[in-house]
Amino acid sequence: MLALTGCSRVPDPPWQTGELVVLTRVSATTYYLDADGEPAGFEYDLVRRFAEAQGWKVRFELADSLEEMFTRLQRGEAHFAAAGLTATDKRLGRMRFGPAYATTHEWVVCGPAVETPRQVADLVGLRLEVVAGSSHLDHLRDLRLEHPQLAWHEVNLPGEEALLERVSNGLTDCTVADEMEYQIARNFLPGLRAAFTLGRERRIAWAFPKRGEGRLLEAVGRFFQELADSGEVEVLKERYYGHVRRLAEADVLGILEKRTTRLPALKPHFYEGQRLSGLDWRLLAAVAYQESQWDARATSPTGVRGIMMLTADTADRLGVRDRLDPRESILGGARYLRILLDMIPDTVPEPDRTWMALAAYNIGPGGFAAALRLARRLERNPDSWRDVKEVLPQLARSRRGGELRYAAVRGGEARAFAENVRVYYDILARYEPPYREGLDL
């Protein structure tokens, strides 16, 4: 069970109340509402799994800034903070940290209006904005001992996303961001440039009050050890971050531009596709963009045609008479993706089922079934997209002499297709509202 609140009080121990109180912040890497309006995020999932393992409910409290989060944590208003926090030596004076479950690098990120700096000295004279209270400030202060003219502006924000948007829009020259914050933002904010890293790898961990209960910290330690042993942390990383490095800037610019020029006329057909298939219209639109860039007359050298790039055989089976008719193509593609999704084994959880169905859309159900067989033969988990996507490129290999033999299916292309669609869907889910039947959209 989950609650979200903003009240401020010192909570009793969770083993007495059955409720865990956790401070966090809204961020693409921590806590946010997904395309369906449900809580999601890497930190959110980690906390939820920990609480479920203990038999506790979770109450999340949002902080408007890092300094507010640390102050409230010091006052004991939460059992711990889970917000993608780096465990630095200077922060150890204010709080304790649990075991590290991820690592990151600090990136200097700049916009299109300035020449990309290559070293710290090049930042002198540029407007550099940094989130107040962030660990980046500690590093910058150390660097200023070597570069006395280095200057920056502290901005009181909960995280780096808003600053990255300012950089993309040319409102400031550069900022400092953790690697994954930048990798996610570049799929929404064209023009960002990763200039250089500021230093060595840093640990990410949950933060606890300095005088908090050691019993809770011990339970967290056991939890993360179990996750490490089972590989579940890597599964979560794949779910949230496994696809974010796929697109080039031209791809992002392309869908953002065509979203305003081509997509409006197609939305009624995608809405109808959602009603027909039960699939989010933005997922269908993402498939269509990957296939044709929303070009109703798209045709490939192999004979697939239309917005959803259906083969002649697939169109015939789906009752699509004119593949170049945008409505027919979209509805046919929606039905086809629904069929493929229903063919994925029931043992596969979401969202892996959807990613696998996307791969099957690209190489066909037979080719994808071959990938699952290969995964089993290689002792990989056929119910995990993380494992299956690693196997897919091997479908193109053919070995002789009694060894494994597979049809020359373009599995690597299917993997790229699914991962690109994931990013396009994230972009559309960010900018386009969900379709609710009966509402005037």
Steps between C-alpha positions, in 0.01 A plus 500: 500500500626850414420842641637839397485786744667820604450494878798552727537289814745255650375153404508205738711198397340309210508168687263659752265680259535291184566822306827609337543874443738593218615839372549532125479749214330509164749396236526269200744288697317495834122552523243616245154419363512278191290517182204351689532742792645231729809545719818370339874550505813306582508618863125454538524136391796431726325646805174321421681166473681558827177590681317200358782272613451631856119493484472880533306775326689794349433870544702719263561864585624734227768759560515816289878521523795291609569730794141458620537124467819492705361734766186291542707183510718648776184586695394136475187568295557187290664164546731566205533690172501320165575754229801395293734646763875471470681389813771764531744549787359846578144371523610240754522783752121547476365148436579134466482300178391149425671267254564633151264357238618704199782726387512814290734756347462878510467656155539862401213550256477804272258638245519587131570870554856452629809327372521170684761524779754220529645564847424687821699806393267543200206559738645831617286777352202276428176510697501175697189412704495223760225362725534644851595236756621253237821304538625672185560814706751322723695392195487846342629660819797262496564583134494872574817457704675425170288742294430807719294669226254212475152627592147364501143583602310283747136436407257371762336208317427138601715357220685551177225459240382862516858625466560273200190652341641850559823392333312352203301823459812717516400668828831400653823369351580186698410294804630194684284186495529135587551280197157333491315830555674628187441181299126516570470875443675492160207296365266791575725803483695530174813707498656365818870416477692285748825696523719301740491311829603672820660208679487144615199275535273574796276270708121540524325389819207568732565761772404450865482738799830521686338369817251266336422142589784260417243222468351659187839552341580131560173397332584718200845343480350149490245610239761636261718193546205283402431720196863480395501121536179464295594757234183701564681833515627448146148406388368829639780694332406337170135592549568869551830566326569217257373692197584864571824518300342384174411818311720754327410868529362501144252227601378706795469815291313303234222369721464831686455685168266243342296485819369848411478455120400140423362354820188722552324364190578142603390519863136397436626180335736425788217562749287252303792259506507526879128430522542199272808347661508632856855626438607854588460715188842652568661156480329442163618843385854419613497179294371695202768764536776241519358325193421794273546832682120531460523497122183338362668417167821351639625196305808288559707312238368172644139594433370599845283810474305765684519674834526170690714338225295184465601219267249394237442165674446661841262757349298225335468305825389816682250601231691816401403572138707813445825518692551862392176609665615639838192391693507145363872467561482629857207278593666202337825568685311539829328163451829337405685633807213384720521150350875489558465624857246227573744242359772589750504237779298585812814451708646823358413804716438853378663706370717221356198353319454820304868529406500139380185558295674794334794281404255242360333778298833554328614142433168318511369246752706217352825690528422608852408145602845397372653765728321354802620150411853631464476675837405172668779315323754758611361479856368856493164596647238501219261695725740795533532765229846576635613146414302462179629824349857376555415179313321660204814605304621139512210389282694620197783255567506159341743237626582174331647167606219397732510822702211739546333599174253782459322666212657825387244715677594864559474479877724799560264711292205379709680596819573848364139534383359421845744726681437793266125462540546509877670839477247640252222385731669676795517820295134483396388410852680811624337741256170338400212433742347153529181428312192447713195387307216749529728796564551768235873495425 
